[in-house]
Structure formats: structure tokens, C-alpha cells
Amino acid sequence: MGLLSQLIAMNRARQLSKQFRDIERTINALPKRGRSRLGALALREIGQASRSDFPHMYGTPPDERYGAWGQGTTIGFARARSENPEVALRGIALWLAVAYHETKDSPYTSLQPHYRQLTRVLRELKEAHSNDSSDSTDAWMNSPAAA
């Protein structure tokens, strides 16, 4: 059973890696103001997910919560590809929050590099947000959900 779990985790890591490349490309293409806004949205989503019973299942419809992985990254990734900029930002924030919680304490070595990549991107977004709005820097840095 352990081998099967490892194979499933490797497949999940490959899927997250592919999605992450697209998400990161979209983030890098955002203007400074968009990155700042995304930082605030991502923090909010991470905080909301952390308050749920199963943070890695955040965004998953209740009737689909019995799989190995939630649907939050799939839903967020689909929204991130939207032509509507607001929907796209919210989709990226959802994807980042769910992927963060999914990889945070993962016992699988194939998922651990994704956690490091996500924390790097979240740190960059936090810096963009703090540089853009010095008034809310204290709120961001002192927030318990900050990455």
C-alpha cells in the first residue's frame, strides 16, 4: 500500500508542478498593483482555509470531499485562466491557498519541493503587498495566516 501511496503522491506532484508553472507565469505577468492585490487575496484565502476542518480540501464541494485530494486547486486553476481579471486573481489566490495547505506538512518527498516554491512565491507577494501599501503592512505581518 505504501508504494501505491507514493505513486499517487508522485502523480499529484506532477499535476501541481504543471499547474504551478502556469500560475507562476501569470503572477509574473501581473502589474505591480495586481501582484499587491493578489497578495492580499492569497493571505485571506490561506486564512480562511486554515480555519476549515480540512484546509487542504478548502474549495471542494461538500459532496466531493472523500477523495485523496480536494478540488480546490482544479477549481482555482480553471478560474485563473478566466478572461475576467478579478475572477482570475481570485482563482490564483484559491489555487495558492489550497496548494499551500496540501503541501505544507506532506510526508511525501515528491511534494516537499512544491511547498518551498509556494512559500517563495507567497513571500514575494507579501513583499509586493507591503511595498504597495505601507498602511496595511502591520496587518499583513502580524496576521497569523501569513505564510
PyMOL commands that place a pseudoatom at each C-alpha (Angstrom):
pseudoatom trace, name=CA, resn=MET, resi=1, chain=A, elem=C, hetatm=0, pos=[0.000, 0.000, 0.000]
pseudoatom trace, name=CA, resn=GLY, resi=2, chain=A, elem=C, hetatm=0, pos=[2.940, 2.339, 0.709]
pseudoatom trace, name=CA, resn=LEU, resi=3, chain=A, elem=C, hetatm=0, pos=[4.180, 2.012, -2.860]
pseudoatom trace, name=CA, resn=LEU, resi=4, chain=A, elem=C, hetatm=0, pos=[0.732, 2.863, -4.209]
pseudoatom trace, name=CA, resn=SER, resi=5, chain=A, elem=C, hetatm=0, pos=[0.588, 5.941, -1.961]
pseudoatom trace, name=CA, resn=GLN, resi=6, chain=A, elem=C, hetatm=0, pos=[3.996, 7.059, -3.228]
pseudoatom trace, name=CA, resn=LEU, resi=7, chain=A, elem=C, hetatm=0, pos=[2.868, 6.661, -6.849]
pseudoatom trace, name=CA, resn=ILE, resi=8, chain=A, elem=C, hetatm=0, pos=[-0.301, 8.643, -6.200]
pseudoatom trace, name=CA, resn=ALA, resi=9, chain=A, elem=C, hetatm=0, pos=[1.739, 11.380, -4.479]
pseudoatom trace, name=CA, resn=MET, resi=10, chain=A, elem=C, hetatm=0, pos=[4.198, 11.497, -7.402]
pseudoatom trace, name=CA, resn=ASN, resi=11, chain=A, elem=C, hetatm=0, pos=[1.314, 11.851, -9.853]
pseudoatom trace, name=CA, resn=ARG, resi=12, chain=A, elem=C, hetatm=0, pos=[-0.157, 14.630, -7.717]
pseudoatom trace, name=CA, resn=ALA, resi=13, chain=A, elem=C, hetatm=0, pos=[3.239, 16.349, -7.547]
pseudoatom trace, name=CA, resn=ARG, resi=14, chain=A, elem=C, hetatm=0, pos=[3.487, 16.258, -11.336]
pseudoatom trace, name=CA, resn=GLN, resi=15, chain=A, elem=C, hetatm=0, pos=[0.000, 17.750, -11.678]
pseudoatom trace, name=CA, resn=LEU, resi=16, chain=A, elem=C, hetatm=0, pos=[0.755, 20.525, -9.168]
pseudoatom trace, name=CA, resn=SER, resi=17, chain=A, elem=C, hetatm=0, pos=[4.067, 21.247, -10.891]
pseudoatom trace, name=CA, resn=LYS, resi=18, chain=A, elem=C, hetatm=0, pos=[2.375, 21.713, -14.258]
pseudoatom trace, name=CA, resn=GLN, resi=19, chain=A, elem=C, hetatm=0, pos=[-0.297, 23.966, -12.786]
pseudoatom trace, name=CA, resn=PHE, resi=20, chain=A, elem=C, hetatm=0, pos=[2.261, 25.898, -10.740]
pseudoatom trace, name=CA, resn=ARG, resi=21, chain=A, elem=C, hetatm=0, pos=[4.277, 26.781, -13.848]
pseudoatom trace, name=CA, resn=ASP, resi=22, chain=A, elem=C, hetatm=0, pos=[1.187, 28.338, -15.435]
pseudoatom trace, name=CA, resn=ILE, resi=23, chain=A, elem=C, hetatm=0, pos=[0.181, 30.094, -12.207]
pseudoatom trace, name=CA, resn=GLU, resi=24, chain=A, elem=C, hetatm=0, pos=[3.692, 31.475, -11.692]
pseudoatom trace, name=CA, resn=ARG, resi=25, chain=A, elem=C, hetatm=0, pos=[3.833, 32.725, -15.286]
pseudoatom trace, name=CA, resn=THR, resi=26, chain=A, elem=C, hetatm=0, pos=[0.524, 34.518, -14.779]
pseudoatom trace, name=CA, resn=ILE, resi=27, chain=A, elem=C, hetatm=0, pos=[1.718, 36.041, -11.497]
pseudoatom trace, name=CA, resn=ASN, resi=28, chain=A, elem=C, hetatm=0, pos=[4.922, 37.284, -13.091]
pseudoatom trace, name=CA, resn=ALA, resi=29, chain=A, elem=C, hetatm=0, pos=[2.909, 38.924, -15.882]
pseudoatom trace, name=CA, resn=LEU, resi=30, chain=A, elem=C, hetatm=0, pos=[0.773, 40.892, -13.404]
pseudoatom trace, name=CA, resn=PRO, resi=31, chain=A, elem=C, hetatm=0, pos=[1.426, 44.594, -12.940]
pseudoatom trace, name=CA, resn=LYS, resi=32, chain=A, elem=C, hetatm=0, pos=[2.713, 45.735, -9.548]
pseudoatom trace, name=CA, resn=ARG, resi=33, chain=A, elem=C, hetatm=0, pos=[-0.759, 46.733, -8.371]
pseudoatom trace, name=CA, resn=GLY, resi=34, chain=A, elem=C, hetatm=0, pos=[-2.177, 43.340, -9.404]
pseudoatom trace, name=CA, resn=ARG, resi=35, chain=A, elem=C, hetatm=0, pos=[0.544, 41.496, -7.509]
pseudoatom trace, name=CA, resn=SER, resi=36, chain=A, elem=C, hetatm=0, pos=[-0.213, 43.567, -4.434]
pseudoatom trace, name=CA, resn=ARG, resi=37, chain=A, elem=C, hetatm=0, pos=[-3.913, 42.790, -4.705]
pseudoatom trace, name=CA, resn=LEU, resi=38, chain=A, elem=C, hetatm=0, pos=[-3.141, 39.103, -5.234]
pseudoatom trace, name=CA, resn=GLY, resi=39, chain=A, elem=C, hetatm=0, pos=[-1.011, 39.124, -2.088]
pseudoatom trace, name=CA, resn=ALA, resi=40, chain=A, elem=C, hetatm=0, pos=[-3.943, 40.383, -0.049]
pseudoatom trace, name=CA, resn=LEU, resi=41, chain=A, elem=C, hetatm=0, pos=[-6.338, 37.882, -1.640]
pseudoatom trace, name=CA, resn=ALA, resi=42, chain=A, elem=C, hetatm=0, pos=[-3.939, 34.970, -1.134]
pseudoatom trace, name=CA, resn=LEU, resi=43, chain=A, elem=C, hetatm=0, pos=[-3.497, 35.857, 2.547]
pseudoatom trace, name=CA, resn=ARG, resi=44, chain=A, elem=C, hetatm=0, pos=[-7.258, 35.968, 3.009]
pseudoatom trace, name=CA, resn=GLU, resi=45, chain=A, elem=C, hetatm=0, pos=[-7.747, 32.613, 1.264]
pseudoatom trace, name=CA, resn=ILE, resi=46, chain=A, elem=C, hetatm=0, pos=[-4.962, 30.949, 3.279]
pseudoatom trace, name=CA, resn=GLY, resi=47, chain=A, elem=C, hetatm=0, pos=[-6.528, 32.263, 6.477]
pseudoatom trace, name=CA, resn=GLN, resi=48, chain=A, elem=C, hetatm=0, pos=[-9.993, 31.051, 5.537]
pseudoatom trace, name=CA, resn=ALA, resi=49, chain=A, elem=C, hetatm=0, pos=[-8.642, 27.645, 4.538]
pseudoatom trace, name=CA, resn=SER, resi=50, chain=A, elem=C, hetatm=0, pos=[-6.725, 27.316, 7.803]
pseudoatom trace, name=CA, resn=ARG, resi=51, chain=A, elem=C, hetatm=0, pos=[-9.955, 27.848, 9.738]
pseudoatom trace, name=CA, resn=SER, resi=52, chain=A, elem=C, hetatm=0, pos=[-11.706, 24.968, 7.959]
pseudoatom trace, name=CA, resn=ASP, resi=53, chain=A, elem=C, hetatm=0, pos=[-11.659, 21.419, 9.312]
pseudoatom trace, name=CA, resn=PHE, resi=54, chain=A, elem=C, hetatm=0, pos=[-9.535, 20.185, 6.418]
pseudoatom trace, name=CA, resn=PRO, resi=55, chain=A, elem=C, hetatm=0, pos=[-7.532, 23.101, 4.950]
pseudoatom trace, name=CA, resn=HIS, resi=56, chain=A, elem=C, hetatm=0, pos=[-6.236, 21.040, 2.009]
pseudoatom trace, name=CA, resn=MET, resi=57, chain=A, elem=C, hetatm=0, pos=[-9.853, 20.346, 0.990]
pseudoatom trace, name=CA, resn=TYR, resi=58, chain=A, elem=C, hetatm=0, pos=[-10.786, 24.045, 1.009]
pseudoatom trace, name=CA, resn=GLY, resi=59, chain=A, elem=C, hetatm=0, pos=[-12.840, 24.995, -2.035]
pseudoatom trace, name=CA, resn=THR, resi=60, chain=A, elem=C, hetatm=0, pos=[-14.014, 21.436, -2.620]
pseudoatom trace, name=CA, resn=PRO, resi=61, chain=A, elem=C, hetatm=0, pos=[-17.784, 20.946, -2.844]
pseudoatom trace, name=CA, resn=PRO, resi=62, chain=A, elem=C, hetatm=0, pos=[-19.078, 19.035, 0.216]
pseudoatom trace, name=CA, resn=ASP, resi=63, chain=A, elem=C, hetatm=0, pos=[-20.227, 16.033, -1.800]
pseudoatom trace, name=CA, resn=GLU, resi=64, chain=A, elem=C, hetatm=0, pos=[-16.722, 15.565, -3.263]
pseudoatom trace, name=CA, resn=ARG, resi=65, chain=A, elem=C, hetatm=0, pos=[-14.686, 15.686, -0.045]
pseudoatom trace, name=CA, resn=TYR, resi=66, chain=A, elem=C, hetatm=0, pos=[-13.910, 11.993, 0.092]
pseudoatom trace, name=CA, resn=GLY, resi=67, chain=A, elem=C, hetatm=0, pos=[-11.077, 11.805, -2.445]
pseudoatom trace, name=CA, resn=ALA, resi=68, chain=A, elem=C, hetatm=0, pos=[-7.349, 11.684, -1.835]
pseudoatom trace, name=CA, resn=TRP, resi=69, chain=A, elem=C, hetatm=0, pos=[-7.065, 15.328, -2.967]
pseudoatom trace, name=CA, resn=GLY, resi=70, chain=A, elem=C, hetatm=0, pos=[-9.580, 18.115, -2.969]
pseudoatom trace, name=CA, resn=GLN, resi=71, chain=A, elem=C, hetatm=0, pos=[-10.882, 20.007, -5.974]
pseudoatom trace, name=CA, resn=GLY, resi=72, chain=A, elem=C, hetatm=0, pos=[-9.677, 23.415, -4.774]
pseudoatom trace, name=CA, resn=THR, resi=73, chain=A, elem=C, hetatm=0, pos=[-6.597, 23.504, -6.998]
pseudoatom trace, name=CA, resn=THR, resi=74, chain=A, elem=C, hetatm=0, pos=[-8.601, 22.366, -10.022]
pseudoatom trace, name=CA, resn=ILE, resi=75, chain=A, elem=C, hetatm=0, pos=[-11.291, 24.985, -9.419]
pseudoatom trace, name=CA, resn=GLY, resi=76, chain=A, elem=C, hetatm=0, pos=[-8.722, 27.695, -8.715]
pseudoatom trace, name=CA, resn=PHE, resi=77, chain=A, elem=C, hetatm=0, pos=[-6.690, 26.787, -11.799]
pseudoatom trace, name=CA, resn=ALA, resi=78, chain=A, elem=C, hetatm=0, pos=[-9.790, 26.935, -14.014]
pseudoatom trace, name=CA, resn=ARG, resi=79, chain=A, elem=C, hetatm=0, pos=[-10.698, 30.350, -12.600]
pseudoatom trace, name=CA, resn=ALA, resi=80, chain=A, elem=C, hetatm=0, pos=[-7.102, 31.568, -13.012]
pseudoatom trace, name=CA, resn=ARG, resi=81, chain=A, elem=C, hetatm=0, pos=[-7.499, 31.081, -16.777]
pseudoatom trace, name=CA, resn=SER, resi=82, chain=A, elem=C, hetatm=0, pos=[-10.570, 33.329, -16.890]
pseudoatom trace, name=CA, resn=GLU, resi=83, chain=A, elem=C, hetatm=0, pos=[-10.658, 36.378, -19.151]
pseudoatom trace, name=CA, resn=ASN, resi=84, chain=A, elem=C, hetatm=0, pos=[-12.141, 38.360, -16.259]
pseudoatom trace, name=CA, resn=PRO, resi=85, chain=A, elem=C, hetatm=0, pos=[-9.177, 39.777, -14.283]
pseudoatom trace, name=CA, resn=GLU, resi=86, chain=A, elem=C, hetatm=0, pos=[-10.995, 39.701, -10.924]
pseudoatom trace, name=CA, resn=VAL, resi=87, chain=A, elem=C, hetatm=0, pos=[-12.047, 36.066, -11.372]
pseudoatom trace, name=CA, resn=ALA, resi=88, chain=A, elem=C, hetatm=0, pos=[-8.505, 35.189, -12.458]
pseudoatom trace, name=CA, resn=LEU, resi=89, chain=A, elem=C, hetatm=0, pos=[-6.952, 36.838, -9.370]
pseudoatom trace, name=CA, resn=ARG, resi=90, chain=A, elem=C, hetatm=0, pos=[-9.376, 35.073, -7.064]
pseudoatom trace, name=CA, resn=GLY, resi=91, chain=A, elem=C, hetatm=0, pos=[-8.667, 31.776, -8.821]
pseudoatom trace, name=CA, resn=ILE, resi=92, chain=A, elem=C, hetatm=0, pos=[-4.920, 32.203, -8.376]
pseudoatom trace, name=CA, resn=ALA, resi=93, chain=A, elem=C, hetatm=0, pos=[-5.417, 33.052, -4.704]
pseudoatom trace, name=CA, resn=LEU, resi=94, chain=A, elem=C, hetatm=0, pos=[-7.583, 29.948, -4.223]
pseudoatom trace, name=CA, resn=TRP, resi=95, chain=A, elem=C, hetatm=0, pos=[-5.029, 27.766, -6.009]
pseudoatom trace, name=CA, resn=LEU, resi=96, chain=A, elem=C, hetatm=0, pos=[-2.162, 29.141, -3.906]
pseudoatom trace, name=CA, resn=ALA, resi=97, chain=A, elem=C, hetatm=0, pos=[-4.076, 28.630, -0.644]
pseudoatom trace, name=CA, resn=VAL, resi=98, chain=A, elem=C, hetatm=0, pos=[-5.112, 25.058, -1.344]
pseudoatom trace, name=CA, resn=ALA, resi=99, chain=A, elem=C, hetatm=0, pos=[-1.736, 24.028, -2.778]
pseudoatom trace, name=CA, resn=TYR, resi=100, chain=A, elem=C, hetatm=0, pos=[-0.013, 25.633, 0.228]
pseudoatom trace, name=CA, resn=HIS, resi=101, chain=A, elem=C, hetatm=0, pos=[-2.083, 23.644, 2.721]
pseudoatom trace, name=CA, resn=GLU, resi=102, chain=A, elem=C, hetatm=0, pos=[-1.865, 20.484, 0.628]
pseudoatom trace, name=CA, resn=THR, resi=103, chain=A, elem=C, hetatm=0, pos=[1.930, 20.531, 0.583]
pseudoatom trace, name=CA, resn=LYS, resi=104, chain=A, elem=C, hetatm=0, pos=[2.611, 22.175, 3.960]
pseudoatom trace, name=CA, resn=ASP, resi=105, chain=A, elem=C, hetatm=0, pos=[3.120, 19.099, 6.131]
pseudoatom trace, name=CA, resn=SER, resi=106, chain=A, elem=C, hetatm=0, pos=[3.253, 16.477, 3.424]
pseudoatom trace, name=CA, resn=PRO, resi=107, chain=A, elem=C, hetatm=0, pos=[5.152, 13.319, 4.336]
pseudoatom trace, name=CA, resn=TYR, resi=108, chain=A, elem=C, hetatm=0, pos=[5.830, 12.688, 0.628]
pseudoatom trace, name=CA, resn=THR, resi=109, chain=A, elem=C, hetatm=0, pos=[9.215, 13.853, -0.616]
pseudoatom trace, name=CA, resn=SER, resi=110, chain=A, elem=C, hetatm=0, pos=[7.775, 14.476, -4.090]
pseudoatom trace, name=CA, resn=LEU, resi=111, chain=A, elem=C, hetatm=0, pos=[5.501, 17.218, -2.705]
pseudoatom trace, name=CA, resn=GLN, resi=112, chain=A, elem=C, hetatm=0, pos=[8.009, 18.962, -0.433]
pseudoatom trace, name=CA, resn=PRO, resi=113, chain=A, elem=C, hetatm=0, pos=[9.739, 20.957, -3.225]
pseudoatom trace, name=CA, resn=HIS, resi=114, chain=A, elem=C, hetatm=0, pos=[6.347, 22.370, -4.192]
pseudoatom trace, name=CA, resn=TYR, resi=115, chain=A, elem=C, hetatm=0, pos=[5.883, 23.691, -0.680]
pseudoatom trace, name=CA, resn=ARG, resi=116, chain=A, elem=C, hetatm=0, pos=[9.214, 25.522, -0.893]
pseudoatom trace, name=CA, resn=GLN, resi=117, chain=A, elem=C, hetatm=0, pos=[8.249, 27.002, -4.286]
pseudoatom trace, name=CA, resn=LEU, resi=118, chain=A, elem=C, hetatm=0, pos=[4.879, 28.126, -2.946]
pseudoatom trace, name=CA, resn=THR, resi=119, chain=A, elem=C, hetatm=0, pos=[6.374, 29.773, 0.118]
pseudoatom trace, name=CA, resn=ARG, resi=120, chain=A, elem=C, hetatm=0, pos=[8.841, 31.637, -2.120]
pseudoatom trace, name=CA, resn=VAL, resi=121, chain=A, elem=C, hetatm=0, pos=[6.009, 32.961, -4.313]
pseudoatom trace, name=CA, resn=LEU, resi=122, chain=A, elem=C, hetatm=0, pos=[3.894, 33.852, -1.286]
pseudoatom trace, name=CA, resn=ARG, resi=123, chain=A, elem=C, hetatm=0, pos=[6.843, 35.696, 0.277]
pseudoatom trace, name=CA, resn=GLU, resi=124, chain=A, elem=C, hetatm=0, pos=[7.290, 37.680, -2.954]
pseudoatom trace, name=CA, resn=LEU, resi=125, chain=A, elem=C, hetatm=0, pos=[3.583, 38.528, -2.986]
pseudoatom trace, name=CA, resn=LYS, resi=126, chain=A, elem=C, hetatm=0, pos=[3.763, 39.566, 0.656]
pseudoatom trace, name=CA, resn=GLU, resi=127, chain=A, elem=C, hetatm=0, pos=[6.680, 41.873, -0.155]
pseudoatom trace, name=CA, resn=ALA, resi=128, chain=A, elem=C, hetatm=0, pos=[4.821, 43.329, -3.143]
pseudoatom trace, name=CA, resn=HIS, resi=129, chain=A, elem=C, hetatm=0, pos=[1.805, 43.949, -0.957]
pseudoatom trace, name=CA, resn=SER, resi=130, chain=A, elem=C, hetatm=0, pos=[3.832, 45.566, 1.826]
pseudoatom trace, name=CA, resn=ASN, resi=131, chain=A, elem=C, hetatm=0, pos=[5.712, 47.786, -0.625]
pseudoatom trace, name=CA, resn=ASP, resi=132, chain=A, elem=C, hetatm=0, pos=[2.477, 48.895, -2.268]
pseudoatom trace, name=CA, resn=SER, resi=133, chain=A, elem=C, hetatm=0, pos=[0.526, 49.709, 0.863]
pseudoatom trace, name=CA, resn=SER, resi=134, chain=A, elem=C, hetatm=0, pos=[2.606, 50.602, 3.874]
pseudoatom trace, name=CA, resn=ASP, resi=135, chain=A, elem=C, hetatm=0, pos=[-0.577, 51.207, 5.906]
pseudoatom trace, name=CA, resn=SER, resi=136, chain=A, elem=C, hetatm=0, pos=[-1.552, 47.565, 5.830]
pseudoatom trace, name=CA, resn=THR, resi=137, chain=A, elem=C, hetatm=0, pos=[1.982, 46.196, 6.292]
pseudoatom trace, name=CA, resn=ASP, resi=138, chain=A, elem=C, hetatm=0, pos=[1.498, 45.770, 10.024]
pseudoatom trace, name=CA, resn=ALA, resi=139, chain=A, elem=C, hetatm=0, pos=[-1.771, 43.903, 9.497]
pseudoatom trace, name=CA, resn=TRP, resi=140, chain=A, elem=C, hetatm=0, pos=[-0.119, 41.573, 6.974]
pseudoatom trace, name=CA, resn=MET, resi=141, chain=A, elem=C, hetatm=0, pos=[2.992, 40.849, 9.013]
pseudoatom trace, name=CA, resn=ASN, resi=142, chain=A, elem=C, hetatm=0, pos=[1.093, 40.307, 12.242]
pseudoatom trace, name=CA, resn=SER, resi=143, chain=A, elem=C, hetatm=0, pos=[-1.564, 38.117, 10.709]
pseudoatom trace, name=CA, resn=PRO, resi=144, chain=A, elem=C, hetatm=0, pos=[-1.499, 34.526, 11.996]
pseudoatom trace, name=CA, resn=ALA, resi=145, chain=A, elem=C, hetatm=0, pos=[-2.231, 33.225, 8.486]
pseudoatom trace, name=CA, resn=ALA, resi=146, chain=A, elem=C, hetatm=0, pos=[0.831, 34.859, 6.940]
pseudoatom trace, name=CA, resn=ALA, resi=147, chain=A, elem=C, hetatm=0, pos=[2.987, 32.347, 5.110]
for i in range(1, 147): cmd.bond("trace and resi %d" % i, "trace and resi %d" % (i + 1))
show_as sticks, trace
zoom trace
